[in-house]
Amino acid sequence: MNLTLARRPNPYTGSPLDRAVQRRDDRSWIAAALAAPGSLFLPLWQAKNLIRDSDPHTPTAVFLSAAIASQLCAPDGSGPFSWAFLGLLEERALFAVDLGSADPAGLLPGLPGHFIDLRTVPGLLPESEAALLAHARGLLHWRSRSRCCGVCGTACLPAAAGNVMRCPSCGTEHFPRTDPAVIMLVTDGSRALLGHSHRFPRAAMYSTLAGFVEPGESLEEAVAREVGEETSVRVGRVQYHSSQPWPFPGSIMLGFYAEALTTDIVLQTEELRDARWFTRAEIAAHESLGFSLPRLDSIARRLIEDWMENG
């Protein structure tokens, strides 16, 4: 297996943010930043980001000013809207605020854009903005799923400027959860193994195999286990490619290439509807052959494209 390196950054990476972790517990500083005229806010509504889409080919993120958004963020976290300090963007405090189920037009009249699923604008947003929006989406999704203590069941309170949830009863601190998942392109030299999952939104899409890392398991072991479970193909050498935050809702995708030791496929039909070996020529001609590749903003697509270019 030839060394195949990442040829360009993955979408949702390359954030320009200084996370300013040391500021999170400085309540006076956070309160002042919430009201500061120069502070910026990224709103979310029903897990959707606010995008300015006057030109559908060049969408951009909408950053609200403190004059518009700070009214939604009670400094002690007691208000109806969840918010979190993300960090410093060119020395300006950046916050994310979740509008929950409220009507965004009523809360923020005259919004200069629309709330849309971040995945609907793959590759169109500026890379730095895509990373910031992904950060906001992932953190606030965790907040929405961490309202009660997993130890004793008591309602938690936000701490560390929304980056921690603390139980007032047993004192347990709950930190943002990121689930590690391996995603791998298995090759036998001239062909790549792609599968079609029951979960894929497109009926004809074939993509790399993937799965979550289990407790007590190395990343390389997870790659071999998942490939074996889903297709019965055994793999040998595993080579790291790159990683990608995937806030849909809260994973870190760890990308690999894996060398096939066997090529016979026996499907685990609960996971996959189909799996096949594809040559580079077949992948290049996927549209004419009637199948599609993974979305442009995915590390799966980057694994395939880099393998294609390395041939």
Steps between C-alpha positions, in 0.01 A plus 500: 500500500656827386510792740199722425501834678219750546536742210289779650317576825170327569181708524418631851872510590739794515309712749646850545372512857704549816289293738628710795437220748642714782209745461219247544496514880549877521137594559562873502685485170229284340223732622682799356564318173132409464413870502805633315410677172768312309394150605356263242231233524424194291132406540361150451141396459393136500864398436518729197748782441418849379636545148493807276399355166422798279737339251439122508849437364682694774315454831659648813444468872295767676663641812258696717617798701470531874237771453275240337584176679630575849143547625456123452794404723460535876855518642421240770347261246156525659319625191284293265772474235815292526820678408870428511824693462688361201814711519663806349476580131757766421481614864119521492302271728293246308195331650251242376135527603226243454157644420335170587146468370431875498401678182828655379319770302326614817817498709728654242292695247658581168743208499745538210482137393338164565555215743617198302668165560875555479532190280297661222781740408800264473810664364325835444560669835842651573701231679550705817129577527402136446729404790346760731144399412584134557650587841186688600269227378687219674534677834139613521374157397694354793347762728149404384568135587669564836234672703493238776778330693578152375603398853205609715246644255494855642462790258846639421613861489734646237853583609822613329301737276285218369781254435426284806178378662526467878267304726397708805410184691795261468753747360580297188631704209395393153720603208417517129494155349663414171458144377804362315415321176735337252434540130710304254560438135601136455706433189662200335739710294291567190150493650317664791229346714186714523171417667140615487342537843131477580540842665624684193262775387575430134396164359799463271779634722810291572744614764785391724433274797482654847412425860538614859798409715413268787640520857844346539562502125780664302414689184673238286305224672176689441580528128564125469194407707257723314618387157485137606157536659342674204662316206711209638802651321816469710742794505868528582688827498300803613623849409371823652384768255333789690217591734184705479260634762152385403237685706208298364455472788833455682779283360865525407563304181843336490588415142714205393605289205503126559672231295279205410636152573190332356249618241198269533200697631240357736257775597366575844158586363388686812765763427547495124268455208793437267880519478722474195855541376539795261791588274616859463348510153163389636508759776594772251201397287260461793229723356480313171506169688201605710645550847605802704785576738483642854426868555766759422538613863584151630834345582370191316511699177852624578623144563365393162628805313851478645519128414386580147763772459771275640443242227 
